[in-house]
């Protein structure tokens, strides 16, 4: 969820503003994300303290939090309705979709005395998350969870969800920003990045492959990393998709593509030994089988044909963003060493190259599964 924050004065008063089932005991920093400040709140309960997740929203990233929470409320309520029809066990339903906790006034958000905005979630018991996929079974489960998430939201009634981050995956705009950064050369780094610039320019056509394909718009998660799925801590089953801030309209291939980028290569996102950066066929197959086992029933033939394109496009898009930020002087992504964004860019481009190298084989594999 988010990076461990420091203590917050008056957090007990914030907790008291929400409709909870016990007296406030304590709050501890929770998670390892980078956007919101997240706490695990312990409440007086029997036989053990009850827990809820409390988040202070980063309004610098999400500048319209009311719209953000409108999306989240609609999505979580629809998921709950789907589960109510499918599952008899209420306790099981509570673990398979996030539950938003309203304030005592019935709102999704609470504004504290300092003007900060807070939201609360029911804690999902007996689960764990993974920071990295290490086995095909984990990849299958995570991909199945995201495919089921899309399938359940395919019946979300109108109106259309809000775009919480406009043009988030509009890759032609990302490419234009890259060319602007090259032209400005604000940090004087163009001369040392000529191979990366040439690689990006040689593949400019990738940027428009999905937006020009006239694919149906779906409700997509848009951040399908394995640590945005909760796994049952005994069975290993993926049971709940979390981090719903970027749920908005998009193409199914966006979510599949981000799974390919994050789950089918065992190398770190900033690996400097590019010989280690390659698509793992067994992990790719597991992602494809998991995703299509849940989403295959509603995807059109054109959408299924677009999935491999999604893997290449999303990887290329993130590489462009890393390279753009490096050329601009590292103004957006946090960096932890000189050249960090360039290393990230090179890693993503190496994965693009690996996907290209194995494209025929992977396309054949996808066709056989779908």
C-alpha positions as CSV (number, residue, x, y, z in Angstrom):
1,X,0.0,0.0,0.0
2,X,2.3,2.9,1.0
3,X,5.6,3.9,2.5
4,X,5.9,3.8,6.3
5,X,5.0,7.3,7.5
6,X,5.9,9.0,10.7
7,X,3.6,9.5,13.7
8,X,0.5,11.7,13.2
9,X,-0.8,13.8,16.0
10,X,-4.5,13.4,16.6
11,X,-4.8,10.1,14.7
12,X,-7.2,8.8,17.4
13,X,-9.6,11.6,16.5
14,X,-9.3,10.6,12.8
15,X,-10.1,7.0,13.7
16,X,-13.1,8.2,15.8
17,X,-14.6,9.9,12.7
18,X,-15.1,6.5,11.0
19,X,-17.8,3.9,11.8
20,X,-15.7,1.2,13.5
21,X,-16.5,-1.6,15.9
22,X,-14.2,-0.9,18.8
23,X,-12.3,1.6,20.8
24,X,-9.0,2.9,19.4
25,X,-5.9,1.2,20.9
26,X,-3.0,2.2,18.6
27,X,-1.8,2.8,15.0
28,X,1.3,1.6,13.3
29,X,2.9,2.5,10.0
30,X,1.9,-0.2,7.4
31,X,3.2,-1.3,3.9
32,X,6.0,-0.2,1.6
33,X,4.4,1.9,-1.2
34,X,5.3,5.4,-2.1
35,X,2.1,7.4,-2.5
36,X,-0.2,7.6,0.6
37,X,0.6,7.4,4.3
38,X,-0.8,4.1,5.5
39,X,-1.5,2.8,9.0
40,X,-2.8,-0.3,10.5
41,X,-5.2,0.7,13.3
42,X,-5.8,-1.7,16.2
43,X,-9.2,-1.6,17.9
44,X,-10.4,-3.1,21.1
45,X,-11.9,-6.5,20.3
46,X,-12.5,-10.0,21.6
47,X,-10.7,-12.3,21.7
48,X,-8.0,-10.3,19.8
49,X,-7.8,-6.7,18.7
50,X,-9.5,-5.9,15.5
51,X,-7.7,-4.1,12.7
52,X,-8.5,-1.6,9.9
53,X,-6.3,0.1,7.4
54,X,-6.3,3.9,7.5
55,X,-4.8,6.0,4.7
56,X,-3.9,9.7,4.5
57,X,-4.4,10.5,0.8
58,X,-1.6,12.2,-1.2
59,X,-3.4,15.0,-2.9
60,X,-0.3,16.1,-4.8
61,X,-0.6,12.9,-6.8
62,X,-4.4,12.6,-6.8
63,X,-5.6,16.2,-7.1
64,X,-9.3,15.4,-7.2
65,X,-9.8,13.0,-4.3
66,X,-13.6,13.3,-4.4
67,X,-13.6,11.9,-8.0
68,X,-11.0,9.3,-6.9
69,X,-13.3,8.0,-4.1
70,X,-16.4,8.1,-6.3
71,X,-14.6,5.6,-8.6
72,X,-13.5,3.4,-5.7
73,X,-16.9,3.4,-4.0
74,X,-18.6,2.4,-7.2
75,X,-16.0,-0.3,-8.0
76,X,-16.0,-1.9,-4.5
77,X,-19.8,-1.8,-4.2
78,X,-20.1,-3.6,-7.6
79,X,-17.6,-6.2,-6.7
80,X,-19.4,-6.8,-3.4
81,X,-22.7,-7.3,-5.3
82,X,-21.0,-9.8,-7.6
83,X,-19.6,-11.7,-4.6
84,X,-23.0,-11.7,-2.8
85,X,-24.5,-13.5,-5.7
86,X,-21.7,-16.0,-6.0
87,X,-20.6,-16.9,-2.5
88,X,-22.8,-18.0,0.5
89,X,-20.1,-17.5,3.1
90,X,-20.1,-13.8,4.2
91,X,-16.7,-14.1,5.8
92,X,-15.3,-15.4,2.5
93,X,-16.9,-12.5,0.7
94,X,-15.3,-10.0,3.0
95,X,-11.9,-11.3,2.1
96,X,-12.3,-11.3,-1.7
97,X,-12.9,-7.6,-2.3
98,X,-11.9,-4.5,-0.4
99,X,-14.5,-2.9,1.8
100,X,-14.5,0.8,2.2
101,X,-15.5,2.0,5.7
102,X,-17.6,5.1,5.7
103,X,-17.3,8.0,8.2
104,X,-20.0,8.5,10.8
105,X,-21.5,11.1,8.5
106,X,-21.7,8.5,5.7
107,X,-18.8,9.9,3.6
108,X,-16.0,8.1,1.9
109,X,-13.5,10.7,3.1
110,X,-12.7,12.5,6.4
111,X,-11.0,15.9,6.5
112,X,-9.0,16.5,9.6
113,X,-8.3,19.8,11.3
114,X,-5.2,20.2,9.3
115,X,-7.1,19.8,6.0
116,X,-5.7,16.3,5.3
117,X,-8.0,13.7,3.8
118,X,-8.4,10.2,5.2
119,X,-10.1,7.0,4.1
120,X,-10.4,3.6,5.9
121,X,-10.6,0.0,4.7
122,X,-11.6,-3.2,6.3
123,X,-8.5,-5.3,7.0
124,X,-8.3,-8.5,5.0
125,X,-7.3,-11.2,7.5
126,X,-5.0,-14.2,6.9
127,X,-3.4,-12.9,3.8
128,X,0.0,-11.8,2.6
129,X,1.5,-10.0,-0.4
130,X,4.5,-10.8,-2.6
131,X,7.0,-8.2,-3.8
132,X,8.3,-10.6,-6.5
133,X,7.0,-13.6,-8.4
134,X,9.4,-16.5,-7.9
135,X,7.3,-19.5,-9.3
136,X,4.8,-20.0,-12.1
137,X,2.1,-20.9,-9.7
138,X,2.3,-17.5,-8.1
139,X,2.2,-15.8,-11.5
140,X,-0.9,-17.9,-12.5
141,X,-2.7,-16.9,-9.3
142,X,-1.9,-13.2,-9.5
143,X,-2.9,-13.0,-13.2
144,X,-6.1,-15.0,-12.5
145,X,-7.0,-12.5,-9.8
146,X,-6.5,-9.5,-12.1
147,X,-8.5,-11.3,-14.9
148,X,-11.3,-12.0,-12.5
149,X,-11.2,-8.3,-11.4
150,X,-11.7,-7.2,-15.0
151,X,-14.4,-9.8,-15.6
152,X,-16.4,-8.8,-12.6
153,X,-16.2,-5.1,-13.5
154,X,-17.2,-5.8,-17.2
155,X,-20.8,-5.4,-16.0
156,X,-20.3,-2.2,-14.1
157,X,-23.3,0.0,-15.1
158,X,-22.9,3.5,-16.6
159,X,-21.8,6.2,-16.2
160,X,-18.2,5.8,-17.3
161,X,-15.6,5.9,-14.5
162,X,-13.6,9.0,-14.1
163,X,-10.0,9.2,-15.4
164,X,-8.2,9.6,-12.1
165,X,-4.9,10.3,-14.0
166,X,-5.8,11.6,-17.5
167,X,-3.8,10.0,-20.3
168,X,-2.1,7.6,-17.9
169,X,-1.4,5.0,-20.6
170,X,-1.7,7.3,-23.7
171,X,1.7,6.3,-25.1
172,X,1.8,8.7,-28.0
173,X,1.7,11.5,-25.4
174,X,4.6,9.8,-23.5
175,X,6.5,9.6,-26.7
176,X,5.9,13.3,-27.4
177,X,7.2,14.2,-24.0
178,X,10.3,12.1,-24.6
179,X,11.1,14.0,-27.9
180,X,10.5,17.3,-26.1
181,X,13.1,16.3,-23.4
182,X,15.6,15.4,-26.2
183,X,15.1,18.8,-27.8
184,X,15.5,20.7,-24.5
185,X,18.4,18.6,-23.2
186,X,17.8,20.3,-19.9
187,X,20.4,18.2,-18.0
188,X,23.0,18.0,-20.8
189,X,22.6,14.2,-21.1
190,X,21.5,13.7,-24.7
191,X,25.1,13.0,-25.9
192,X,25.5,10.1,-23.4
193,X,22.2,8.5,-24.2
194,X,22.3,8.3,-28.0
195,X,21.9,4.5,-28.1
196,X,18.8,4.7,-25.9
197,X,17.3,7.6,-27.9
198,X,17.9,5.6,-31.1
199,X,16.3,2.5,-29.7
200,X,13.2,4.5,-28.7
201,X,12.9,6.3,-32.0
202,X,13.3,3.0,-34.0
203,X,10.2,1.7,-32.1
204,X,8.0,4.8,-32.2
205,X,5.3,2.9,-34.0
206,X,4.7,0.8,-30.8
207,X,3.2,3.9,-29.1
208,X,0.1,3.9,-31.2
209,X,-0.6,0.2,-31.6
210,X,-3.4,0.0,-29.0
211,X,-4.9,3.5,-29.3
212,X,-5.3,3.0,-33.1
213,X,-6.7,-0.5,-32.8
214,X,-10.3,0.5,-32.0
215,X,-10.5,-1.9,-29.0
216,X,-13.4,-1.8,-26.6
217,X,-12.9,0.2,-23.5
218,X,-12.9,-1.8,-20.2
219,X,-12.6,-1.1,-16.5
220,X,-8.9,-1.7,-15.9
221,X,-6.7,-1.7,-12.8
222,X,-3.7,-0.1,-14.5
223,X,-1.1,-1.1,-11.8
224,X,-1.1,-4.9,-12.0
225,X,2.0,-5.7,-10.0
226,X,2.0,-8.8,-7.9
227,X,2.1,-6.8,-4.7
228,X,-1.3,-5.4,-5.5
229,X,-2.8,-8.9,-4.9
230,X,-3.4,-10.5,-1.5
231,X,-2.7,-14.2,-1.3
232,X,-4.2,-16.5,1.3
233,X,-1.4,-17.2,3.7
234,X,-2.0,-20.9,3.9
235,X,-3.3,-22.0,0.5
236,X,-1.4,-19.4,-1.6
237,X,-4.6,-18.6,-3.5
238,X,-4.9,-15.0,-4.8
239,X,-8.1,-13.8,-3.2
240,X,-8.2,-10.0,-3.3
241,X,-7.0,-7.2,-5.6
242,X,-5.9,-4.0,-3.8
243,X,-4.6,-0.5,-4.6
244,X,-7.6,0.7,-6.5
245,X,-6.5,4.3,-7.1
246,X,-5.8,3.9,-10.8
247,X,-8.9,1.9,-11.6
248,X,-10.4,3.7,-14.6
249,X,-11.3,3.1,-18.2
250,X,-8.7,1.5,-20.4
251,X,-7.8,-1.4,-22.6
252,X,-7.6,-5.0,-21.3
253,X,-4.1,-5.2,-22.8
254,X,-2.9,-2.5,-20.5
255,X,-3.4,-4.7,-17.5
256,X,-2.0,-7.8,-19.2
257,X,0.9,-5.8,-20.5
258,X,1.9,-4.6,-17.0
259,X,1.7,-8.2,-15.8
260,X,4.1,-9.3,-18.6
261,X,6.4,-6.4,-17.6
262,X,6.4,-7.1,-13.9
263,X,5.8,-10.9,-13.6
264,X,7.6,-12.6,-16.5
265,X,11.1,-11.3,-15.9
266,X,13.0,-12.3,-12.7
267,X,15.4,-9.4,-13.0
268,X,14.9,-6.3,-10.9
269,X,13.4,-3.2,-12.6
270,X,16.8,-1.5,-12.3
271,X,19.1,-4.5,-13.1
272,X,22.4,-3.3,-14.5
273,X,23.4,-6.7,-15.9
274,X,21.2,-6.7,-18.9
275,X,22.1,-10.3,-19.7
276,X,19.7,-11.2,-16.9
277,X,16.8,-9.3,-18.5
278,X,14.8,-11.7,-20.6
279,X,11.2,-12.9,-20.7
280,X,10.8,-16.3,-19.0
281,X,8.6,-18.5,-21.1
282,X,7.2,-20.5,-18.1
283,X,6.3,-17.3,-16.3
284,X,4.7,-15.8,-19.4
285,X,2.7,-19.0,-19.9
286,X,1.5,-18.9,-16.3
287,X,0.4,-15.3,-16.6
288,X,-1.4,-16.0,-19.8
289,X,-3.2,-19.1,-18.5
290,X,-4.1,-17.4,-15.3
291,X,-5.4,-14.2,-16.9
292,X,-7.3,-15.9,-19.7
293,X,-8.9,-18.5,-17.3
294,X,-10.8,-15.6,-15.8
295,X,-11.0,-12.9,-18.5
296,X,-11.1,-15.1,-21.6
297,X,-14.9,-15.4,-21.4
298,X,-15.6,-11.8,-22.1
299,X,-12.7,-10.6,-24.3
300,X,-13.2,-10.2,-28.0
301,X,-10.9,-11.9,-30.5
302,X,-9.3,-8.5,-31.2
303,X,-8.6,-8.0,-27.5
304,X,-7.0,-11.4,-27.2
305,X,-4.8,-10.6,-30.3
306,X,-3.8,-7.4,-28.6
307,X,-2.4,-8.9,-25.4
308,X,1.1,-9.5,-26.5
309,X,1.2,-6.0,-28.0
310,X,0.2,-4.8,-24.5
311,X,3.3,-6.4,-23.0
312,X,5.6,-4.7,-25.4
313,X,3.8,-1.4,-25.3
314,X,3.6,-1.0,-21.5
315,X,7.3,-2.0,-21.1
316,X,8.3,0.5,-23.9
317,X,6.1,3.2,-22.3
318,X,7.7,2.9,-18.9
319,X,11.2,2.9,-20.5
320,X,10.2,6.1,-22.3
321,X,9.1,7.6,-19.0
322,X,12.4,6.7,-17.3
323,X,14.5,8.0,-20.2
324,X,12.5,11.2,-20.3
325,X,13.0,11.8,-16.6
326,X,16.7,11.1,-16.9
327,X,17.0,13.6,-19.7
328,X,15.0,16.2,-17.7
329,X,17.4,15.8,-14.7
330,X,15.5,13.2,-12.6
331,X,12.6,15.4,-11.6
332,X,9.8,12.9,-11.3
333,X,10.9,9.4,-10.2
334,X,12.9,9.0,-7.0
335,X,16.5,7.9,-7.7
336,X,18.9,6.3,-5.4
337,X,22.2,6.6,-7.3
338,X,23.6,8.5,-10.3
339,X,22.2,7.2,-13.5
340,X,19.4,5.3,-11.8
341,X,16.7,6.3,-14.2
342,X,19.0,5.4,-17.1
343,X,19.5,2.0,-15.7
344,X,15.8,1.5,-15.3
345,X,15.3,2.6,-18.9
346,X,17.9,0.2,-20.2
347,X,16.3,-2.7,-18.3
348,X,12.9,-2.0,-19.8
349,X,14.4,-1.7,-23.3
350,X,16.2,-5.0,-22.8
351,X,12.9,-6.6,-21.9
352,X,11.3,-5.0,-25.0
353,X,14.1,-6.6,-27.1
354,X,13.5,-10.0,-25.5
355,X,9.8,-9.8,-26.2
356,X,10.6,-9.0,-29.8
357,X,13.0,-11.8,-30.0
358,X,10.4,-14.3,-28.8
359,X,7.4,-12.7,-30.3
360,X,6.4,-15.5,-32.7
361,X,6.8,-18.1,-30.1
362,X,4.8,-16.1,-27.5
363,X,2.0,-15.3,-30.0
364,X,1.7,-19.0,-30.8
365,X,1.5,-19.8,-27.1
366,X,-1.2,-17.2,-26.5
367,X,-3.3,-18.5,-29.5
368,X,-3.1,-22.0,-28.2
369,X,-4.3,-20.9,-24.7
370,X,-7.1,-18.6,-25.9
